[in-house]
Amino acid sequence: MSEPFIAFSYHFATDYEFVRELATFLTARGVRAWFLDKLSKPDDVSMEQYLGGLFDWRREPQNWHATYLSKLCHAAGIIVVLGAEANESRQSVGRGMWRERAAIEFFEADNPLRVREIVRATERPEEALVTDLADWGRRVIALPPVLRQRLDNADRENRPTGLTGPMQLPELKSYATAWYELVRLDLYDVEWHCRRCGLQSGNYAFGEQAPPPRCPRCAFAGYEGAAPPAEVVLNARESETLRKIEDAWQRLRQRLKERSDPGAPE
């Protein structure tokens, strides 16, 4: 979307049709609206496993949170649709709307007008609500873009890890309480997105770099009061795979060293 728009934060399982219809009405009145229109996961993976990243990431058909952030970082405002299920999602660590809260708070801190919370009390959006939100949307879209510090290099604070230190394995996702969302591109390459301001890194190979302790742009360090992530315990197959990767990497480094400096000692 090149034109200004507003985004929705909502509970997908219960409020999808309400949000879809409301977005259609707002767009017809000149307020472009975006919402996540599908949420896909492997059929044999539970929602708890899916949100916690406890499955083979290569089977994931969609990275919903990265999609949300990539749109949200260009939005003019946000409508939060609340109901019983949505309130539970916002309060439960790791749930969808809980993970969107940091980005919403970032917009609200810029200007409270940018965020509207509505309580869904009917099956379909009522005319009074549509009119009110259309008026609000036009005012929000007229605001200047949300101010974000410009960075020449989003990767400047990436921390080298090496293959003998802590690693983020391809089979694991970022922790729910971390400030960033990891986006897997293939077996090795990843990106990270800040969950608050949407800052996106370049691509980097797993095992060689890790995101900095806080966002280089907005300084978000994660959710306040969150416990540090537990140590990852690898099974025998994962440990053996890492050993093979490390051996191959060390051989490659040695060959490159010899090519650049044939007389260097081993």
ChimeraX attribute file (.defattr): number of C-alpha atoms within 10 A of each C-alpha:
attribute: neighborCount
match mode: 1-to-1
recipient: residues
	/A:1	10
	/A:2	5
	/A:3	10
	/A:4	18
	/A:5	23
	/A:6	26
	/A:7	23
	/A:8	23
	/A:9	23
	/A:10	26
	/A:11	23
	/A:12	19
	/A:13	11
	/A:14	13
	/A:15	18
	/A:16	16
	/A:17	15
	/A:18	17
	/A:19	27
	/A:20	18
	/A:21	13
	/A:22	21
	/A:23	22
	/A:24	14
	/A:25	20
	/A:26	20
	/A:27	17
	/A:28	12
	/A:29	15
	/A:30	13
	/A:31	24
	/A:32	22
	/A:33	26
	/A:34	22
	/A:35	19
	/A:36	18
	/A:37	10
	/A:38	10
	/A:39	11
	/A:40	11
	/A:41	16
	/A:42	14
	/A:43	7
	/A:44	8
	/A:45	16
	/A:46	13
	/A:47	14
	/A:48	11
	/A:49	11
	/A:50	17
	/A:51	18
	/A:52	16
	/A:53	18
	/A:54	15
	/A:55	18
	/A:56	14
	/A:57	19
	/A:58	12
	/A:59	10
	/A:60	15
	/A:61	11
	/A:62	14
	/A:63	16
	/A:64	14
	/A:65	20
	/A:66	21
	/A:67	13
	/A:68	20
	/A:69	22
	/A:70	17
	/A:71	18
	/A:72	27
	/A:73	22
	/A:74	19
	/A:75	25
	/A:76	25
	/A:77	30
	/A:78	25
	/A:79	21
	/A:80	21
	/A:81	19
	/A:82	20
	/A:83	17
	/A:84	11
	/A:85	14
	/A:86	25
	/A:87	15
	/A:88	15
	/A:89	19
	/A:90	19
	/A:91	14
	/A:92	13
	/A:93	15
	/A:94	17
	/A:95	19
	/A:96	21
	/A:97	23
	/A:98	18
	/A:99	24
	/A:100	20
	/A:101	17
	/A:102	19
	/A:103	20
	/A:104	22
	/A:105	15
	/A:106	19
	/A:107	23
	/A:108	16
	/A:109	12
	/A:110	14
	/A:111	14
	/A:112	12
	/A:113	16
	/A:114	23
	/A:115	24
	/A:116	16
	/A:117	11
	/A:118	13
	/A:119	11
	/A:120	17
	/A:121	10
	/A:122	8
	/A:123	9
	/A:124	14
	/A:125	18
	/A:126	11
	/A:127	11
	/A:128	9
	/A:129	12
	/A:130	16
	/A:131	14
	/A:132	10
	/A:133	19
	/A:134	20
	/A:135	15
	/A:136	17
	/A:137	27
	/A:138	19
	/A:139	15
	/A:140	23
	/A:141	19
	/A:142	10
	/A:143	14
	/A:144	8
	/A:145	15
	/A:146	17
	/A:147	9
	/A:148	13
	/A:149	11
	/A:150	9
	/A:151	11
	/A:152	7
	/A:153	10
	/A:154	17
	/A:155	20
	/A:156	12
	/A:157	15
	/A:158	16
	/A:159	13
	/A:160	13
	/A:161	15
	/A:162	15
	/A:163	18
	/A:164	11
	/A:165	9
	/A:166	13
	/A:167	17
	/A:168	17
	/A:169	16
	/A:170	20
	/A:171	14
	/A:172	17
	/A:173	20
	/A:174	17
	/A:175	18
	/A:176	21
	/A:177	20
	/A:178	21
	/A:179	24
	/A:180	27
	/A:181	24
	/A:182	23
	/A:183	22
	/A:184	21
	/A:185	14
	/A:186	11
	/A:187	13
	/A:188	13
	/A:189	15
	/A:190	20
	/A:191	21
	/A:192	24
	/A:193	23
	/A:194	30
	/A:195	30
	/A:196	27
	/A:197	27
	/A:198	25
	/A:199	22
	/A:200	22
	/A:201	19
	/A:202	12
	/A:203	15
	/A:204	17
	/A:205	14
	/A:206	20
	/A:207	22
	/A:208	17
	/A:209	19
	/A:210	22
	/A:211	23
	/A:212	16
	/A:213	16
	/A:214	16
	/A:215	23
	/A:216	20
	/A:217	16
	/A:218	15
	/A:219	13
	/A:220	20
	/A:221	18
	/A:222	20
	/A:223	15
	/A:224	8
	/A:225	7
	/A:226	11
	/A:227	9
	/A:228	9
	/A:229	11
	/A:230	7
	/A:231	7
	/A:232	11
	/A:233	8
	/A:234	11
	/A:235	8
	/A:236	9
	/A:237	9
	/A:238	13
	/A:239	12
	/A:240	12
	/A:241	11
	/A:242	18
	/A:243	14
	/A:244	12
	/A:245	14
	/A:246	16
	/A:247	13
	/A:248	12
	/A:249	14
	/A:250	13
	/A:251	12
	/A:252	12
	/A:253	12
	/A:254	13
	/A:255	13
	/A:256	12
	/A:257	15
	/A:258	14
	/A:259	11
	/A:260	10
	/A:261	10
	/A:262	11
	/A:263	9
	/A:264	9
	/A:265	7
	/A:266	7
